[in-house]
C-alpha cells in the first residue's frame, strides 16, 4: 500500500475512534438520568411524608418531572446509536477511500 492510502486509512480509523468515544460520552447521559430520577422520587417521597395532604398535587408534578428527565436519557441513547452505527462522517471517509483507490 502506498503512504497515501495509509494516511487516509489512519484518518478513517481516527474518525471511527472519535465516534466510539463520542458514543461513550453520550451514554453517560443515561447514567446521569438515572441519578436525577432517583433524586426526583426521593424528594417526592420526602415531600409526601412531610405533608401527606398535598400528595395529590405532588404526584402529577413528579411524573411530569420524571418524563422530562427521561428525555435526556433517550436523547443520549439515540445519539450513541447514531455515533456507533450511522456515523455519517465515517461513511463519507470510507466512500472517499473507495473512490480514490478503487476499493
GROMACS elastic network, one bead per residue, 0.5 to 0.9 nm:
[ bonds ]
;  ai    aj funct       b0    kb
    1     4     6  0.81065   500
    1     5     6  0.65160   500
    1     6     6  0.69458   500
    2     5     6  0.56075   500
    2     6     6  0.65502   500
    2     7     6  0.89656   500
    3     7     6  0.62078   500
    3     8     6  0.86337   500
    4     7     6  0.53077   500
    4     8     6  0.63583   500
    4     9     6  0.86769   500
    5     9     6  0.59821   500
    5    10     6  0.84947   500
    5    97     6  0.77198   500
    5   100     6  0.89068   500
    5   101     6  0.75865   500
    6     9     6  0.50488   500
    6    10     6  0.61140   500
    6    11     6  0.85854   500
    7    10     6  0.51009   500
    7    11     6  0.62277   500
    7    12     6  0.86738   500
    8    11     6  0.50541   500
    8    12     6  0.62475   500
    8    13     6  0.86520   500
    8    93     6  0.82571   500
    8    97     6  0.69570   500
    9    13     6  0.61613   500
    9    14     6  0.85842   500
    9    93     6  0.88523   500
    9    94     6  0.86331   500
    9    97     6  0.77095   500
   10    14     6  0.61185   500
   10    15     6  0.86448   500
   11    14     6  0.50067   500
   11    15     6  0.62615   500
   11    16     6  0.86807   500
   11    93     6  0.81454   500
   12    15     6  0.51358   500
   12    16     6  0.62505   500
   12    17     6  0.85631   500
   12    89     6  0.89422   500
   12    90     6  0.65182   500
   12    93     6  0.59816   500
   12    94     6  0.69741   500
   12    97     6  0.86483   500
   13    16     6  0.51123   500
   13    17     6  0.60229   500
   13    18     6  0.85231   500
   13    90     6  0.85859   500
   14    17     6  0.50205   500
   14    18     6  0.60752   500
   14    19     6  0.85560   500
   15    18     6  0.50969   500
   15    19     6  0.62489   500
   15    20     6  0.87721   500
   15    89     6  0.72386   500
   15    90     6  0.60959   500
   15    93     6  0.83258   500
   16    20     6  0.63513   500
   16    21     6  0.87755   500
   16    83     6  0.87475   500
   16    84     6  0.83764   500
   16    87     6  0.79793   500
   16    89     6  0.85030   500
   16    90     6  0.60675   500
   17    20     6  0.50389   500
   17    21     6  0.62841   500
   17    22     6  0.85333   500
   18    21     6  0.50711   500
   18    22     6  0.59995   500
   18    23     6  0.85038   500
   18    83     6  0.89446   500
   19    23     6  0.60879   500
   19    24     6  0.86164   500
   19    80     6  0.86150   500
   19    82     6  0.89949   500
   19    83     6  0.52187   500
   19    84     6  0.63733   500
   19    87     6  0.69692   500
   19    90     6  0.83440   500
   20    23     6  0.50974   500
   20    24     6  0.63086   500
   20    25     6  0.87625   500
   20    80     6  0.83685   500
   20    83     6  0.68348   500
   20    84     6  0.61872   500
   21    24     6  0.50657   500
   21    25     6  0.63093   500
   21    26     6  0.86432   500
   21    83     6  0.89665   500
   22    25     6  0.50911   500
   22    26     6  0.61260   500
   22    27     6  0.86421   500
   22    79     6  0.86741   500
   22    80     6  0.72135   500
   22    83     6  0.68720   500
   22    84     6  0.87437   500
   23    27     6  0.61885   500
   23    28     6  0.88293   500
   23    76     6  0.84097   500
   23    77     6  0.83890   500
   23    79     6  0.69244   500
   23    81     6  0.71911   500
   23    82     6  0.81268   500
   23    83     6  0.56004   500
   23    84     6  0.64319   500
   24    27     6  0.51581   500
   24    28     6  0.67170   500
   24    80     6  0.70142   500
   25    28     6  0.52679   500
   25    29     6  0.74901   500
   25    76     6  0.85711   500
   25    80     6  0.81090   500
   26    29     6  0.56221   500
   26    30     6  0.78264   500
   26    73     6  0.88345   500
   26    75     6  0.84458   500
   26    77     6  0.67617   500
   26    78     6  0.86328   500
   26    79     6  0.64225   500
   26    80     6  0.54986   500
   27    30     6  0.55086   500
   27    31     6  0.71478   500
   27    73     6  0.79494   500
   27    76     6  0.57182   500
   27    77     6  0.59720   500
   27    79     6  0.83753   500
   27    80     6  0.62559   500
   28    31     6  0.51652   500
   28    32     6  0.63478   500
   28    33     6  0.85277   500
   28    73     6  0.85331   500
   28    76     6  0.75798   500
   29    32     6  0.51818   500
   29    33     6  0.59933   500
   29    34     6  0.86985   500
   29    72     6  0.66334   500
   29    73     6  0.53450   500
   29    74     6  0.84482   500
   29    75     6  0.81783   500
   29    76     6  0.53635   500
   29    77     6  0.78067   500
   30    34     6  0.63518   500
   30    35     6  0.88192   500
   30    70     6  0.83437   500
   30    72     6  0.73609   500
   30    74     6  0.73311   500
   30    75     6  0.87638   500
   30    76     6  0.64351   500
   30    77     6  0.70438   500
   31    34     6  0.52385   500
   31    35     6  0.65173   500
   31    36     6  0.87656   500
   31    73     6  0.77405   500
   32    35     6  0.50309   500
   32    36     6  0.61246   500
   32    37     6  0.85677   500
   32    72     6  0.89534   500
   32    73     6  0.78615   500
   33    36     6  0.50325   500
   33    37     6  0.60751   500
   33    38     6  0.85156   500
   33    69     6  0.61708   500
   33    70     6  0.63871   500
   33    71     6  0.86494   500
   33    72     6  0.66726   500
   33    73     6  0.55264   500
   34    37     6  0.51396   500
   34    38     6  0.61633   500
   34    39     6  0.86809   500
   34    69     6  0.85858   500
   34    70     6  0.82236   500
   34    73     6  0.81209   500
   35    38     6  0.51364   500
   35    39     6  0.63656   500
   35    40     6  0.87977   500
   36    39     6  0.50754   500
   36    40     6  0.62690   500
   36    41     6  0.87849   500
   36    66     6  0.86021   500
   36    69     6  0.70688   500
   37    41     6  0.62588   500
   37    42     6  0.84875   500
   37    65     6  0.82238   500
   37    66     6  0.60175   500
   37    69     6  0.66435   500
   37    70     6  0.78156   500
   38    41     6  0.52875   500
   38    42     6  0.60528   500
   38    43     6  0.86045   500
   39    42     6  0.50159   500
   39    43     6  0.60803   500
   39    44     6  0.84619   500
   40    43     6  0.53433   500
   40    44     6  0.61624   500
   40    45     6  0.87210   500
   40    62     6  0.68041   500
   40    65     6  0.73077   500
   40    66     6  0.71355   500
   41    45     6  0.61665   500
   41    46     6  0.85274   500
   41    62     6  0.71078   500
   41    66     6  0.82883   500
   42    45     6  0.52220   500
   42    46     6  0.61733   500
   42    47     6  0.86071   500
   43    47     6  0.59960   500
   43    48     6  0.84923   500
   44    47     6  0.50463   500
   44    48     6  0.60823   500
   44    49     6  0.84896   500
   44    55     6  0.86134   500
   44    58     6  0.68358   500
   44    59     6  0.73144   500
   44    62     6  0.66445   500
   45    48     6  0.51082   500
   45    49     6  0.60597   500
   45    50     6  0.86294   500
   46    49     6  0.51193   500
   46    50     6  0.62882   500
   46    51     6  0.86617   500
   47    50     6  0.51748   500
   47    51     6  0.60853   500
   47    52     6  0.78247   500
   47    54     6  0.82877   500
   47    55     6  0.79657   500
   47    58     6  0.77803   500
   48    51     6  0.51094   500
   48    53     6  0.77501   500
   48    54     6  0.67063   500
   48    55     6  0.53340   500
   48    58     6  0.73570   500
   48    59     6  0.86499   500
   49    52     6  0.57099   500
   49    55     6  0.86826   500
   51    54     6  0.56794   500
   51    55     6  0.72226   500
   52    55     6  0.54044   500
   52    56     6  0.85968   500
   53    56     6  0.72784   500
   53    57     6  0.87485   500
   54    57     6  0.54695   500
   54    58     6  0.61995   500
   54    59     6  0.87294   500
   55    59     6  0.59175   500
   55    60     6  0.89303   500
   56    59     6  0.57766   500
   56    60     6  0.72933   500
   57    60     6  0.62223   500
   57    61     6  0.68888   500
   58    61     6  0.53132   500
   58    62     6  0.62084   500
   58    63     6  0.89231   500
   59    62     6  0.50092   500
   59    63     6  0.64227   500
   59    64     6  0.88164   500
   60    63     6  0.51358   500
   60    64     6  0.63277   500
   60    65     6  0.86236   500
   61    64     6  0.51449   500
   61    65     6  0.61742   500
   61    66     6  0.86168   500
   62    65     6  0.50228   500
   62    66     6  0.60919   500
   62    67     6  0.86008   500
   63    67     6  0.61269   500
   63    68     6  0.85759   500
   64    67     6  0.51425   500
   64    68     6  0.62190   500
   64    69     6  0.85884   500
   65    68     6  0.51303   500
   65    69     6  0.60668   500
   65    70     6  0.85247   500
   66    69     6  0.50405   500
   66    70     6  0.60252   500
   66    71     6  0.87638   500
   67    70     6  0.51126   500
   67    71     6  0.65324   500
   68    71     6  0.54273   500
   68    72     6  0.73542   500
   69    72     6  0.57173   500
   69    73     6  0.72299   500
   70    73     6  0.52212   500
   70    74     6  0.63076   500
   70    75     6  0.86784   500
   71    75     6  0.60540   500
   71    76     6  0.85284   500
   72    75     6  0.51555   500
   72    76     6  0.62119   500
   72    77     6  0.86704   500
   73    76     6  0.50788   500
   73    77     6  0.62117   500
   73    78     6  0.86702   500
   74    77     6  0.50444   500
   74    78     6  0.61582   500
   74    79     6  0.85735   500
   75    78     6  0.51142   500
   75    79     6  0.61184   500
   75    80     6  0.85306   500
   76    79     6  0.51583   500
   76    80     6  0.61223   500
   76    81     6  0.86871   500
   77    80     6  0.50506   500
   77    81     6  0.62422   500
   77    82     6  0.86468   500
   78    81     6  0.51402   500
   78    82     6  0.61972   500
   78    83     6  0.86023   500
   79    82     6  0.50606   500
   79    83     6  0.60947   500
   79    84     6  0.85712   500
   80    83     6  0.50997   500
   80    84     6  0.61196   500
   80    85     6  0.85271   500
   81    84     6  0.51146   500
   81    85     6  0.58207   500
   81    86     6  0.73853   500
   81    87     6  0.88615   500
   82    85     6  0.54778   500
   82    87     6  0.58966   500
   82    88     6  0.85847   500
   83    86     6  0.60552   500
   83    88     6  0.82951   500
   84    87     6  0.63173   500
   86    89     6  0.88530   500
   86    90     6  0.82777   500
   86    91     6  0.78373   500
   87    90     6  0.54723   500
   87    91     6  0.65286   500
   87    92     6  0.88824   500
   88    91     6  0.50697   500
   88    92     6  0.61751   500
   88    93     6  0.86711   500
   89    92     6  0.50290   500
   89    93     6  0.61846   500
   89    94     6  0.85940   500
   90    93     6  0.51077   500
   90    94     6  0.61374   500
   90    95     6  0.85883   500
   91    94     6  0.51158   500
   91    95     6  0.61318   500
   91    96     6  0.86119   500
   92    95     6  0.51338   500
   92    96     6  0.62186   500
   92    97     6  0.86256   500
   93    96     6  0.51217   500
   93    97     6  0.61793   500
   93    98     6  0.86361   500
   94    98     6  0.60992   500
   94    99     6  0.86053   500
   95    98     6  0.50408   500
   95    99     6  0.60991   500
   95   100     6  0.84509   500
   96    99     6  0.52430   500
   96   100     6  0.59680   500
   96   101     6  0.84574   500
   97   100     6  0.52889   500
   97   101     6  0.60327   500
   97   102     6  0.78223   500
   97   103     6  0.73448   500
   98   101     6  0.55218   500
   98   102     6  0.52121   500
   99   102     6  0.52827   500
   99   103     6  0.68914   500
  100   103     6  0.80373   500
